[in-house]
Amino acid sequence: MKIDWATKLTSRKFWLAVTGFITSVLLVFNVPDMTINQITGMVTAASMVIAYIIGEGLVDAAAEKNKTIEKE
């Protein structure tokens, strides 16, 4: 079974699961609340940027493929 990482990395559910897991682990290790908030914010911001970049890349690739098909 092959994992479609492009789809996985653009999924908001995936990133919410990652953020929830990281937050839970930090809570178990009694990390201060402010640090947890900062780490959660960084993960959330980074995930949105990653999802946007990959999503736009997929859209651009599909548009380029359609241009090629139309020319033929």
All heavy atoms as TSV, in Angstrom:
chain	resi	resn	atom	element	x	y	z
A	1	MET	N	N	0.843	-1.178	0.000
A	1	MET	CA	C	0.000	0.000	0.000
A	1	MET	C	C	0.891	1.245	0.000
A	1	MET	O	O	1.778	1.386	0.826
A	1	MET	CB	C	-0.897	0.008	1.244
A	1	MET	CG	C	-1.732	1.258	1.322
A	1	MET	SD	S	-2.486	1.594	2.909
A	1	MET	CE	C	-3.703	0.372	3.071
A	2	LYS	N	N	0.678	2.109	-0.962
A	2	LYS	CA	C	1.462	3.329	-1.091
A	2	LYS	C	C	0.675	4.511	-0.520
A	2	LYS	O	O	-0.502	4.670	-0.807
A	2	LYS	CB	C	1.775	3.570	-2.566
A	2	LYS	CG	C	2.721	4.711	-2.788
A	2	LYS	CD	C	3.088	4.833	-4.251
A	2	LYS	CE	C	3.983	6.027	-4.440
A	2	LYS	NZ	N	4.317	6.220	-5.832
A	3	ILE	N	N	1.345	5.333	0.289
A	3	ILE	CA	C	0.702	6.510	0.894
A	3	ILE	C	C	0.845	7.688	-0.059
A	3	ILE	O	O	1.937	7.972	-0.550
A	3	ILE	CB	C	1.340	6.839	2.249
A	3	ILE	CG1	C	1.122	5.690	3.229
A	3	ILE	CG2	C	0.774	8.134	2.809
A	3	ILE	CD1	C	1.830	5.850	4.552
A	4	ASP	N	N	-0.247	8.375	-0.317
A	4	ASP	CA	C	-0.232	9.576	-1.154
A	4	ASP	C	C	0.100	10.775	-0.262
A	4	ASP	O	O	-0.775	11.411	0.313
A	4	ASP	CB	C	-1.599	9.759	-1.824
A	4	ASP	CG	C	-1.627	10.935	-2.762
A	4	ASP	OD1	O	-0.580	11.577	-2.970
A	4	ASP	OD2	O	-2.718	11.239	-3.290
A	5	TRP	N	N	1.406	11.064	-0.140
A	5	TRP	CA	C	1.845	12.108	0.781
A	5	TRP	C	C	1.390	13.492	0.372
A	5	TRP	O	O	1.164	14.357	1.227
A	5	TRP	CB	C	3.364	12.067	0.943
A	5	TRP	CG	C	3.778	10.943	1.828
A	5	TRP	CD1	C	4.349	9.755	1.449
A	5	TRP	CD2	C	3.606	10.860	3.243
A	5	TRP	NE1	N	4.541	8.946	2.538
A	5	TRP	CE2	C	4.093	9.605	3.653
A	5	TRP	CE3	C	3.086	11.721	4.199
A	5	TRP	CZ2	C	4.077	9.202	4.984
A	5	TRP	CZ3	C	3.072	11.311	5.525
A	5	TRP	CH2	C	3.564	10.066	5.905
A	6	ALA	N	N	1.244	13.748	-0.908
A	6	ALA	CA	C	0.777	15.066	-1.343
A	6	ALA	C	C	-0.620	15.341	-0.800
A	6	ALA	O	O	-0.904	16.415	-0.278
A	6	ALA	CB	C	0.784	15.164	-2.864
A	7	THR	N	N	-1.487	14.351	-0.892
A	7	THR	CA	C	-2.838	14.504	-0.360
A	7	THR	C	C	-2.816	14.571	1.159
A	7	THR	O	O	-3.512	15.381	1.771
A	7	THR	CB	C	-3.727	13.326	-0.815
A	7	THR	OG1	O	-3.729	13.295	-2.241
A	7	THR	CG2	C	-5.145	13.482	-0.308
A	8	LYS	N	N	-2.004	13.737	1.773
A	8	LYS	CA	C	-1.917	13.705	3.233
A	8	LYS	C	C	-1.434	15.053	3.778
A	8	LYS	O	O	-1.995	15.576	4.736
A	8	LYS	CB	C	-0.959	12.587	3.652
A	8	LYS	CG	C	-0.830	12.337	5.109
A	8	LYS	CD	C	-1.972	11.593	5.708
A	8	LYS	CE	C	-2.068	10.195	5.187
A	8	LYS	NZ	N	-3.286	9.533	5.617
A	9	LEU	N	N	-0.404	15.625	3.164
A	9	LEU	CA	C	0.159	16.880	3.666
A	9	LEU	C	C	-0.730	18.089	3.405
A	9	LEU	O	O	-0.531	19.142	4.002
A	9	LEU	CB	C	1.550	17.105	3.066
A	9	LEU	CG	C	2.617	16.121	3.549
A	9	LEU	CD1	C	3.912	16.353	2.802
A	9	LEU	CD2	C	2.833	16.224	5.043
A	10	THR	N	N	-1.694	17.970	2.523
A	10	THR	CA	C	-2.622	19.081	2.290
A	10	THR	C	C	-3.910	18.921	3.089
A	10	THR	O	O	-4.787	19.773	3.016
A	10	THR	CB	C	-2.972	19.212	0.794
A	10	THR	OG1	O	-3.539	17.989	0.344
A	10	THR	CG2	C	-1.758	19.566	-0.034
A	11	SER	N	N	-3.996	17.867	3.878
A	11	SER	CA	C	-5.207	17.591	4.647
A	11	SER	C	C	-5.205	18.359	5.973
A	11	SER	O	O	-4.276	18.233	6.776
A	11	SER	CB	C	-5.306	16.093	4.925
A	11	SER	OG	O	-6.271	15.829	5.906
A	12	ARG	N	N	-6.249	19.131	6.201
A	12	ARG	CA	C	-6.375	19.841	7.482
A	12	ARG	C	C	-6.558	18.861	8.624
A	12	ARG	O	O	-6.057	19.090	9.728
A	12	ARG	CB	C	-7.552	20.808	7.436
A	12	ARG	CG	C	-7.314	21.976	6.501
A	12	ARG	CD	C	-8.526	22.853	6.469
A	12	ARG	NE	N	-9.616	22.092	5.866
A	12	ARG	CZ	C	-10.527	22.586	5.067
A	12	ARG	NH1	N	-10.513	23.850	4.794
A	12	ARG	NH2	N	-11.472	21.836	4.563
A	13	LYS	N	N	-7.246	17.764	8.379
A	13	LYS	CA	C	-7.445	16.750	9.424
A	13	LYS	C	C	-6.106	16.154	9.867
A	13	LYS	O	O	-5.877	15.922	11.055
A	13	LYS	CB	C	-8.366	15.638	8.928
A	13	LYS	CG	C	-9.786	16.089	8.709
A	13	LYS	CD	C	-10.623	14.957	8.134
A	13	LYS	CE	C	-11.992	15.442	7.737
A	13	LYS	NZ	N	-12.792	14.413	7.081
A	14	PHE	N	N	-5.229	15.898	8.914
A	14	PHE	CA	C	-3.913	15.366	9.237
A	14	PHE	C	C	-3.158	16.326	10.144
A	14	PHE	O	O	-2.594	15.934	11.158
A	14	PHE	CB	C	-3.116	15.098	7.949
A	14	PHE	CG	C	-1.679	14.739	8.190
A	14	PHE	CD1	C	-1.340	13.469	8.628
A	14	PHE	CD2	C	-0.673	15.663	7.978
A	14	PHE	CE1	C	-0.013	13.130	8.856
A	14	PHE	CE2	C	0.652	15.336	8.200
A	14	PHE	CZ	C	0.989	14.069	8.642
A	15	TRP	N	N	-3.147	17.605	9.782
A	15	TRP	CA	C	-2.402	18.584	10.569
A	15	TRP	C	C	-3.023	18.821	11.935
A	15	TRP	O	O	-2.311	19.044	12.922
A	15	TRP	CB	C	-2.226	19.882	9.790
A	15	TRP	CG	C	-1.235	19.696	8.682
A	15	TRP	CD1	C	-1.483	19.665	7.355
A	15	TRP	CD2	C	0.161	19.457	8.832
A	15	TRP	NE1	N	-0.323	19.423	6.661
A	15	TRP	CE2	C	0.700	19.296	7.539
A	15	TRP	CE3	C	1.022	19.361	9.921
A	15	TRP	CZ2	C	2.057	19.040	7.326
A	15	TRP	CZ3	C	2.370	19.110	9.701
A	15	TRP	CH2	C	2.877	18.955	8.423
A	16	LEU	N	N	-4.333	18.741	12.038
A	16	LEU	CA	C	-4.973	18.837	13.354
A	16	LEU	C	C	-4.594	17.646	14.218
A	16	LEU	O	O	-4.362	17.788	15.422
A	16	LEU	CB	C	-6.486	18.939	13.207
A	16	LEU	CG	C	-6.999	20.290	12.712
A	16	LEU	CD1	C	-8.501	20.226	12.443
A	16	LEU	CD2	C	-6.700	21.373	13.723
A	17	ALA	N	N	-4.507	16.470	13.611
A	17	ALA	CA	C	-4.090	15.280	14.356
A	17	ALA	C	C	-2.645	15.422	14.836
A	17	ALA	O	O	-2.326	15.087	15.983
A	17	ALA	CB	C	-4.248	14.035	13.496
A	18	VAL	N	N	-1.771	15.921	13.977
A	18	VAL	CA	C	-0.367	16.131	14.353
A	18	VAL	C	C	-0.273	17.137	15.498
A	18	VAL	O	O	0.417	16.903	16.496
A	18	VAL	CB	C	0.469	16.606	13.140
A	18	VAL	CG1	C	1.844	17.086	13.571
A	18	VAL	CG2	C	0.588	15.497	12.113
A	19	THR	N	N	-0.985	18.240	15.373
A	19	THR	CA	C	-0.969	19.270	16.410
A	19	THR	C	C	-1.523	18.724	17.729
A	19	THR	O	O	-0.957	18.976	18.794
A	19	THR	CB	C	-1.786	20.499	15.961
A	19	THR	OG1	O	-1.243	20.974	14.728
A	19	THR	CG2	C	-1.725	21.608	16.992
A	20	GLY	N	N	-2.617	17.978	17.658
A	20	GLY	CA	C	-3.192	17.380	18.854
A	20	GLY	C	C	-2.243	16.406	19.526
A	20	GLY	O	O	-2.113	16.389	20.755
A	21	PHE	N	N	-1.547	15.603	18.728
A	21	PHE	CA	C	-0.580	14.648	19.274
A	21	PHE	C	C	0.562	15.376	19.969
A	21	PHE	O	O	0.937	15.030	21.102
A	21	PHE	CB	C	-0.041	13.747	18.158
A	21	PHE	CG	C	1.043	12.822	18.627
A	21	PHE	CD1	C	0.729	11.699	19.371
A	21	PHE	CD2	C	2.367	13.083	18.332
A	21	PHE	CE1	C	1.730	10.843	19.816
A	21	PHE	CE2	C	3.366	12.243	18.768
A	21	PHE	CZ	C	3.058	11.116	19.514
A	22	ILE	N	N	1.113	16.382	19.313
A	22	ILE	CA	C	2.230	17.131	19.901
A	22	ILE	C	C	1.799	17.812	21.188
A	22	ILE	O	O	2.513	17.773	22.196
A	22	ILE	CB	C	2.785	18.156	18.882
A	22	ILE	CG1	C	3.485	17.415	17.745
A	22	ILE	CG2	C	3.744	19.131	19.557
A	22	ILE	CD1	C	3.871	18.289	16.575
A	23	THR	N	N	0.620	18.416	21.176
A	23	THR	CA	C	0.109	19.083	22.378
A	23	THR	C	C	-0.054	18.083	23.524
A	23	THR	O	O	0.331	18.361	24.662
A	23	THR	CB	C	-1.233	19.769	22.078
A	23	THR	OG1	O	-1.042	20.707	21.015
A	23	THR	CG2	C	-1.763	20.501	23.292
A	24	SER	N	N	-0.595	16.924	23.223
A	24	SER	CA	C	-0.786	15.896	24.253
A	24	SER	C	C	0.538	15.433	24.848
A	24	SER	O	O	0.663	15.268	26.062
A	24	SER	CB	C	-1.527	14.698	23.674
A	24	SER	OG	O	-2.792	15.079	23.221
A	25	VAL	N	N	1.521	15.219	24.001
A	25	VAL	CA	C	2.840	14.787	24.481
A	25	VAL	C	C	3.447	15.865	25.372
A	25	VAL	O	O	4.009	15.569	26.434
A	25	VAL	CB	C	3.772	14.446	23.296
A	25	VAL	CG1	C	5.206	14.249	23.759
A	25	VAL	CG2	C	3.274	13.205	22.580
A	26	LEU	N	N	3.323	17.124	24.971
A	26	LEU	CA	C	3.870	18.214	25.778
A	26	LEU	C	C	3.172	18.301	27.133
A	26	LEU	O	O	3.811	18.578	28.156
A	26	LEU	CB	C	3.759	19.536	25.019
A	26	LEU	CG	C	4.617	19.640	23.752
A	26	LEU	CD1	C	4.288	20.928	23.001
A	26	LEU	CD2	C	6.088	19.569	24.084
A	27	LEU	N	N	1.876	18.066	27.153
A	27	LEU	CA	C	1.133	18.083	28.416
A	27	LEU	C	C	1.586	16.954	29.341
A	27	LEU	O	O	1.708	17.149	30.559
A	27	LEU	CB	C	-0.371	17.980	28.155
A	27	LEU	CG	C	-1.035	19.231	27.598
A	27	LEU	CD1	C	-2.460	18.923	27.163
A	27	LEU	CD2	C	-1.018	20.343	28.634
A	28	VAL	N	N	1.841	15.776	28.777
A	28	VAL	CA	C	2.293	14.633	29.584
A	28	VAL	C	C	3.620	14.947	30.268
A	28	VAL	O	O	3.853	14.549	31.412
A	28	VAL	CB	C	2.414	13.368	28.699
A	28	VAL	CG1	C	3.177	12.265	29.398
A	28	VAL	CG2	C	1.036	12.884	28.289
A	29	PHE	N	N	4.481	15.676	29.584
A	29	PHE	CA	C	5.791	16.005	30.142
A	29	PHE	C	C	5.800	17.322	30.916
A	29	PHE	O	O	6.868	17.867	31.212
A	29	PHE	CB	C	6.846	16.029	29.026
A	29	PHE	CG	C	7.154	14.648	28.512
A	29	PHE	CD1	C	6.694	14.241	27.276
A	29	PHE	CD2	C	7.881	13.751	29.277
A	29	PHE	CE1	C	6.962	12.971	26.793
A	29	PHE	CE2	C	8.164	12.476	28.809
A	29	PHE	CZ	C	7.696	12.075	27.564
A	30	ASN	N	N	4.624	17.817	31.274
A	30	ASN	CA	C	4.473	19.030	32.102
A	30	ASN	C	C	5.222	20.244	31.547
A	30	ASN	O	O	5.846	20.994	32.285
A	30	ASN	CB	C	4.911	18.765	33.549
A	30	ASN	CG	C	3.979	17.803	34.230
A	30	ASN	OD1	O	2.771	17.868	34.058
A	30	ASN	ND2	N	4.544	16.882	34.996
A	31	VAL	N	N	5.167	20.419	30.254
A	31	VAL	CA	C	5.762	21.593	29.617
A	31	VAL	C	C	4.878	22.800	29.962
A	31	VAL	O	O	3.649	22.683	29.985
A	31	VAL	CB	C	5.847	21.384	28.085
A	31	VAL	CG1	C	6.337	22.616	27.376
A	31	VAL	CG2	C	6.735	20.194	27.773
A	32	PRO	N	N	5.477	23.952	30.257
A	32	PRO	CA	C	4.673	25.132	30.608
A	32	PRO	C	C	3.668	25.503	29.510
A	32	PRO	O	O	3.936	25.329	28.315
A	32	PRO	CB	C	5.718	26.240	30.771
A	32	PRO	CG	C	7.002	25.526	31.044
A	32	PRO	CD	C	6.908	24.219	30.334
A	33	ASP	N	N	2.515	26.017	29.936
A	33	ASP	CA	C	1.433	26.357	29.004
A	33	ASP	C	C	1.871	27.314	27.898
A	33	ASP	O	O	1.482	27.156	26.742
A	33	ASP	CB	C	0.246	26.962	29.758
A	33	ASP	CG	C	-0.503	25.924	30.580
A	33	ASP	OD1	O	-0.314	24.722	30.322
A	33	ASP	OD2	O	-1.272	26.327	31.463
A	34	MET	N	N	2.670	28.314	28.246
A	34	MET	CA	C	3.096	29.292	27.242
A	34	MET	C	C	3.929	28.612	26.148
A	34	MET	O	O	3.772	28.902	24.969
A	34	MET	CB	C	3.906	30.419	27.887
A	34	MET	CG	C	4.333	31.489	26.901
A	34	MET	SD	S	2.966	32.254	26.005
A	34	MET	CE	C	2.397	33.389	27.234
A	35	THR	N	N	4.784	27.690	26.557
A	35	THR	CA	C	5.604	26.961	25.589
A	35	THR	C	C	4.726	26.095	24.693
A	35	THR	O	O	4.938	26.033	23.477
A	35	THR	CB	C	6.652	26.093	26.311
A	35	THR	OG1	O	7.435	26.931	27.169
A	35	THR	CG2	C	7.555	25.379	25.329
A	36	ILE	N	N	3.734	25.435	25.276
A	36	ILE	CA	C	2.809	24.621	24.489
A	36	ILE	C	C	2.078	25.488	23.473
A	36	ILE	O	O	1.941	25.112	22.305
A	36	ILE	CB	C	1.804	23.885	25.402
A	36	ILE	CG1	C	2.526	22.830	26.232
A	36	ILE	CG2	C	0.687	23.239	24.576
A	36	ILE	CD1	C	1.664	22.167	27.289
A	37	ASN	N	N	1.617	26.660	23.907
A	37	ASN	CA	C	0.930	27.575	22.983
A	37	ASN	C	C	1.835	28.000	21.836
A	37	ASN	O	O	1.399	28.055	20.678
A	37	ASN	CB	C	0.429	28.814	23.733
A	37	ASN	CG	C	-0.722	28.507	24.651
A	37	ASN	OD1	O	-1.409	27.509	24.493
A	37	ASN	ND2	N	-0.936	29.365	25.627
A	38	GLN	N	N	3.079	28.294	22.138
A	38	GLN	CA	C	4.013	28.719	21.095
A	38	GLN	C	C	4.311	27.591	20.113
A	38	GLN	O	O	4.327	27.802	18.892
A	38	GLN	CB	C	5.313	29.232	21.726
A	38	GLN	CG	C	5.143	30.530	22.465
A	38	GLN	CD	C	6.380	30.935	23.238
A	38	GLN	OE1	O	7.210	30.102	23.581
A	38	GLN	NE2	N	6.502	32.229	23.509
A	39	ILE	N	N	4.528	26.392	20.623
A	39	ILE	CA	C	4.815	25.253	19.748
A	39	ILE	C	C	3.600	24.916	18.896
A	39	ILE	O	O	3.721	24.668	17.694
A	39	ILE	CB	C	5.274	24.034	20.570
A	39	ILE	CG1	C	6.647	24.314	21.178
A	39	ILE	CG2	C	5.310	22.767	19.716
A	39	ILE	CD1	C	7.114	23.280	22.180
A	40	THR	N	N	2.416	24.928	19.512
A	40	THR	CA	C	1.193	24.661	18.754
A	40	THR	C	C	1.003	25.698	17.655
A	40	THR	O	O	0.635	25.364	16.525
A	40	THR	CB	C	-0.026	24.652	19.701
A	40	THR	OG1	O	0.178	23.646	20.695
A	40	THR	CG2	C	-1.302	24.362	18.948
A	41	GLY	N	N	1.268	26.950	17.961
A	41	GLY	CA	C	1.167	28.012	16.950
A	41	GLY	C	C	2.144	27.812	15.809
A	41	GLY	O	O	1.792	27.994	14.638
A	42	MET	N	N	3.373	27.416	16.138
A	42	MET	CA	C	4.375	27.189	15.091
A	42	MET	C	C	3.981	26.022	14.192
A	42	MET	O	O	4.100	26.108	12.975
A	42	MET	CB	C	5.747	26.900	15.716
A	42	MET	CG	C	6.447	28.109	16.263
A	42	MET	SD	S	8.166	27.820	16.778
A	42	MET	CE	C	8.182	26.159	17.371
A	43	VAL	N	N	3.523	24.923	14.806
A	43	VAL	CA	C	3.127	23.752	14.017
A	43	VAL	C	C	1.940	24.098	13.120
A	43	VAL	O	O	1.909	23.733	11.940
A	43	VAL	CB	C	2.789	22.555	14.936
A	43	VAL	CG1	C	2.148	21.428	14.148
A	43	VAL	CG2	C	4.030	22.061	15.647
A	44	THR	N	N	0.973	24.818	13.667
A	44	THR	CA	C	-0.203	25.203	12.890
A	44	THR	C	C	0.179	26.106	11.727
A	44	THR	O	O	-0.265	25.894	10.595
A	44	THR	CB	C	-1.241	25.896	13.795
A	44	THR	OG1	O	-1.567	25.022	14.878
A	44	THR	CG2	C	-2.493	26.252	13.025
A	45	ALA	N	N	1.000	27.106	11.989
A	45	ALA	CA	C	1.422	28.023	10.925
A	45	ALA	C	C	2.219	27.287	9.852
A	45	ALA	O	O	1.976	27.463	8.653
A	45	ALA	CB	C	2.251	29.161	11.514
A	46	ALA	N	N	3.153	26.451	10.273
A	46	ALA	CA	C	3.973	25.709	9.309
A	46	ALA	C	C	3.113	24.762	8.478
A	46	ALA	O	O	3.312	24.635	7.265
A	46	ALA	CB	C	5.063	24.926	10.036
A	47	SER	N	N	2.146	24.114	9.122
A	47	SER	CA	C	1.301	23.179	8.385
A	47	SER	C	C	0.451	23.886	7.343
A	47	SER	O	O	0.244	23.355	6.249
A	47	SER	CB	C	0.416	22.379	9.340
A	47	SER	OG	O	-0.526	23.212	9.984
A	48	MET	N	N	-0.013	25.068	7.646
A	48	MET	CA	C	-0.815	25.812	6.670
A	48	MET	C	C	0.037	26.230	5.474
A	48	MET	O	O	-0.412	26.173	4.329
A	48	MET	CB	C	-1.461	27.041	7.310
A	48	MET	CG	C	-2.510	26.716	8.362
A	48	MET	SD	S	-3.839	25.676	7.741
A	48	MET	CE	C	-3.496	24.159	8.609
A	49	VAL	N	N	1.271	26.627	5.734
A	49	VAL	CA	C	2.171	27.009	4.640
A	49	VAL	C	C	2.486	25.790	3.772
A	49	VAL	O	O	2.439	25.863	2.538
A	49	VAL	CB	C	3.470	27.651	5.187
A	49	VAL	CG1	C	4.513	27.812	4.099
A	49	VAL	CG2	C	3.163	28.990	5.833
A	50	ILE	N	N	2.786	24.661	4.411
A	50	ILE	CA	C	3.085	23.434	3.664
A	50	ILE	C	C	1.882	23.011	2.826
A	50	ILE	O	O	2.019	22.694	1.636
A	50	ILE	CB	C	3.499	22.304	4.631
A	50	ILE	CG1	C	4.854	22.623	5.241
A	50	ILE	CG2	C	3.532	20.954	3.923
A	50	ILE	CD1	C	5.217	21.737	6.426
A	51	ALA	N	N	0.707	23.017	3.437
A	51	ALA	CA	C	-0.504	22.619	2.711
A	51	ALA	C	C	-0.768	23.555	1.532
A	51	ALA	O	O	-1.138	23.113	0.448
A	51	ALA	CB	C	-1.706	22.602	3.659
A	52	TYR	N	N	-0.564	24.850	1.731
A	52	TYR	CA	C	-0.797	25.818	0.656
A	52	TYR	C	C	0.180	25.586	-0.499
A	52	TYR	O	O	-0.230	25.556	-1.668
A	52	TYR	CB	C	-0.653	27.243	1.186
A	52	TYR	CG	C	-0.824	28.279	0.112
A	52	TYR	CD1	C	-2.090	28.635	-0.342
A	52	TYR	CD2	C	0.276	28.888	-0.482
A	52	TYR	CE1	C	-2.254	29.573	-1.343
A	52	TYR	CE2	C	0.122	29.823	-1.482
A	52	TYR	CZ	C	-1.141	30.172	-1.915
A	52	TYR	OH	O	-1.294	31.088	-2.913
A	53	ILE	N	N	1.446	25.427	-0.171
A	53	ILE	CA	C	2.457	25.249	-1.218
A	53	ILE	C	C	2.196	23.974	-2.018
A	53	ILE	O	O	2.215	23.983	-3.254
A	53	ILE	CB	C	3.874	25.229	-0.606
A	53	ILE	CG1	C	4.236	26.626	-0.103
A	53	ILE	CG2	C	4.906	24.729	-1.608
A	53	ILE	CD1	C	5.500	26.673	0.730
A	54	ILE	N	N	1.925	22.870	-1.331
A	54	ILE	CA	C	1.671	21.613	-2.036
A	54	ILE	C	C	0.376	21.692	-2.832
A	54	ILE	O	O	0.305	21.257	-3.979
A	54	ILE	CB	C	1.654	20.431	-1.056
A	54	ILE	CG1	C	3.057	20.219	-0.492
A	54	ILE	CG2	C	1.159	19.158	-1.729
A	54	ILE	CD1	C	3.133	19.202	0.614
A	55	GLY	N	N	-0.655	22.274	-2.227
A	55	GLY	CA	C	-1.942	22.412	-2.919
A	55	GLY	C	C	-1.815	23.241	-4.183
A	55	GLY	O	O	-2.337	22.867	-5.240
A	56	GLU	N	N	-1.116	24.357	-4.106
A	56	GLU	CA	C	-0.915	25.200	-5.287
A	56	GLU	C	C	-0.072	24.485	-6.334
A	56	GLU	O	O	-0.312	24.621	-7.530
A	56	GLU	CB	C	-0.272	26.530	-4.899
A	56	GLU	CG	C	-1.215	27.470	-4.189
A	56	GLU	CD	C	-2.400	27.866	-5.047
A	56	GLU	OE1	O	-2.203	28.285	-6.206
A	56	GLU	OE2	O	-3.536	27.756	-4.560
A	57	GLY	N	N	0.903	23.717	-5.881
A	57	GLY	CA	C	1.713	22.944	-6.818
A	57	GLY	C	C	0.888	21.915	-7.575
A	57	GLY	O	O	1.057	21.734	-8.780
A	58	LEU	N	N	-0.023	21.254	-6.856
A	58	LEU	CA	C	-0.898	20.277	-7.512
A	58	LEU	C	C	-1.830	20.955	-8.517
A	58	LEU	O	O	-2.060	20.430	-9.612
A	58	LEU	CB	C	-1.714	19.519	-6.462
A	58	LEU	CG	C	-0.922	18.582	-5.547
A	58	LEU	CD1	C	-1.812	18.049	-4.423
A	58	LEU	CD2	C	-0.319	17.445	-6.343
A	59	VAL	N	N	-2.352	22.123	-8.151
A	59	VAL	CA	C	-3.232	22.864	-9.060
A	59	VAL	C	C	-2.456	23.298	-10.300
A	59	VAL	O	O	-2.937	23.156	-11.432
A	59	VAL	CB	C	-3.849	24.088	-8.345
A	59	VAL	CG1	C	-4.524	25.020	-9.328
A	59	VAL	CG2	C	-4.839	23.630	-7.281
A	60	ASP	N	N	-1.252	23.822	-10.098
A	60	ASP	CA	C	-0.432	24.249	-11.232
A	60	ASP	C	C	-0.071	23.074	-12.141
A	60	ASP	O	O	-0.081	23.200	-13.360
A	60	ASP	CB	C	0.846	24.941	-10.737
A	60	ASP	CG	C	0.571	26.278	-10.074
A	60	ASP	OD1	O	-0.554	26.811	-10.229
A	60	ASP	OD2	O	1.477	26.795	-9.381
A	61	ALA	N	N	0.254	21.934	-11.533
A	61	ALA	CA	C	0.599	20.756	-12.321
A	61	ALA	C	C	-0.598	20.282	-13.147
A	61	ALA	O	O	-0.450	19.921	-14.315
A	61	ALA	CB	C	1.091	19.632	-11.414
A	62	ALA	N	N	-1.783	20.307	-12.540
A	62	ALA	CA	C	-2.986	19.895	-13.270
A	62	ALA	C	C	-3.288	20.869	-14.411
A	62	ALA	O	O	-3.668	20.438	-15.508
A	62	ALA	CB	C	-4.182	19.819	-12.320
A	63	ALA	N	N	-3.100	22.153	-14.166
A	63	ALA	CA	C	-3.343	23.145	-15.215
A	63	ALA	C	C	-2.353	22.954	-16.366
A	63	ALA	O	O	-2.721	23.050	-17.539
A	63	ALA	CB	C	-3.230	24.555	-14.647
A	64	GLU	N	N	-1.111	22.689	-16.040
A	64	GLU	CA	C	-0.092	22.471	-17.067
A	64	GLU	C	C	-0.395	21.201	-17.866
A	64	GLU	O	O	-0.240	21.183	-19.086
A	64	GLU	CB	C	1.285	22.372	-16.423
A	64	GLU	CG	C	2.424	22.467	-17.385
A	64	GLU	CD	C	2.499	23.801	-18.103
A	64	GLU	OE1	O	2.170	24.837	-17.504
A	64	GLU	OE2	O	2.901	23.794	-19.279
A	65	LYS	N	N	-0.869	20.184	-17.196
A	65	LYS	CA	C	-1.226	18.947	-17.878
A	65	LYS	C	C	-2.396	19.176	-18.847
A	65	LYS	O	O	-2.398	18.665	-19.953
A	65	LYS	CB	C	-1.611	17.876	-16.849
A	65	LYS	CG	C	-1.900	16.527	-17.449
A	65	LYS	CD	C	-2.179	15.507	-16.361
A	65	LYS	CE	C	-2.493	14.154	-16.973
A	65	LYS	NZ	N	-2.803	13.155	-15.945
A	66	ASN	N	N	-3.375	19.965	-18.410
A	66	ASN	CA	C	-4.525	20.283	-19.283
A	66	ASN	C	C	-4.088	21.086	-20.492
A	66	ASN	O	O	-4.602	20.879	-21.585
A	66	ASN	CB	C	-5.590	21.047	-18.503
A	66	ASN	CG	C	-6.360	20.137	-17.576
A	66	ASN	OD1	O	-6.395	18.929	-17.756
A	66	ASN	ND2	N	-6.983	20.725	-16.566
A	67	LYS	N	N	-3.125	21.999	-20.322
A	67	LYS	CA	C	-2.627	22.773	-21.467
A	67	LYS	C	C	-1.974	21.849	-22.476
A	67	LYS	O	O	-2.149	22.008	-23.682
A	67	LYS	CB	C	-1.596	23.814	-20.987
A	67	LYS	CG	C	-2.175	25.006	-20.339
A	67	LYS	CD	C	-1.067	25.975	-19.970
A	67	LYS	CE	C	-1.564	27.126	-19.130
A	67	LYS	NZ	N	-0.451	28.007	-18.715
A	68	THR	N	N	-1.193	20.894	-21.976
A	68	THR	CA	C	-0.508	19.951	-22.858
A	68	THR	C	C	-1.506	19.096	-23.627
A	68	THR	O	O	-1.355	18.863	-24.827
A	68	THR	CB	C	0.441	19.051	-22.043
A	68	THR	OG1	O	1.348	19.873	-21.302
A	68	THR	CG2	C	1.216	18.124	-22.945
A	69	ILE	N	N	-2.550	18.626	-22.946
A	69	ILE	CA	C	-3.566	17.792	-23.583
A	69	ILE	C	C	-4.328	18.589	-24.650
A	69	ILE	O	O	-4.610	18.085	-25.736
A	69	ILE	CB	C	-4.536	17.203	-22.533
A	69	ILE	CG1	C	-3.794	16.184	-21.669
A	69	ILE	CG2	C	-5.759	16.581	-23.188
A	69	ILE	CD1	C	-4.583	15.683	-20.471
A	70	GLU	N	N	-4.638	19.853	-24.354
A	70	GLU	CA	C	-5.386	20.692	-25.307
A	70	GLU	C	C	-4.574	20.982	-26.562
A	70	GLU	O	O	-5.108	21.130	-27.641
A	70	GLU	CB	C	-5.793	21.994	-24.642
A	70	GLU	CG	C	-6.893	21.808	-23.603
A	70	GLU	CD	C	-7.206	23.096	-22.854
A	70	GLU	OE1	O	-6.591	24.136	-23.164
A	70	GLU	OE2	O	-8.053	23.044	-21.963
A	71	LYS	N	N	-3.231	21.072	-26.450
A	71	LYS	CA	C	-2.390	21.355	-27.597
A	71	LYS	C	C	-2.307	20.173	-28.568
A	71	LYS	O	O	-2.036	20.341	-29.729
A	71	LYS	CB	C	-0.972	21.732	-27.135
A	71	LYS	CG	C	-0.897	23.094	-26.515
A	71	LYS	CD	C	0.522	23.413	-26.099
A	71	LYS	CE	C	0.612	24.777	-25.438
A	71	LYS	NZ	N	1.975	25.094	-25.018
A	72	GLU	N	N	-2.501	18.976	-28.033
A	72	GLU	CA	C	-2.364	17.787	-28.879
A	72	GLU	C	C	-3.518	17.585	-29.793
A	72	GLU	O	O	-4.478	17.988	-30.000
A	72	GLU	CB	C	-2.202	16.545	-28.003
A	72	GLU	CG	C	-0.898	16.568	-27.266
A	72	GLU	CD	C	-0.768	15.380	-26.322
A	72	GLU	OE1	O	-1.705	14.581	-26.156
A	72	GLU	OE2	O	0.300	15.228	-25.749
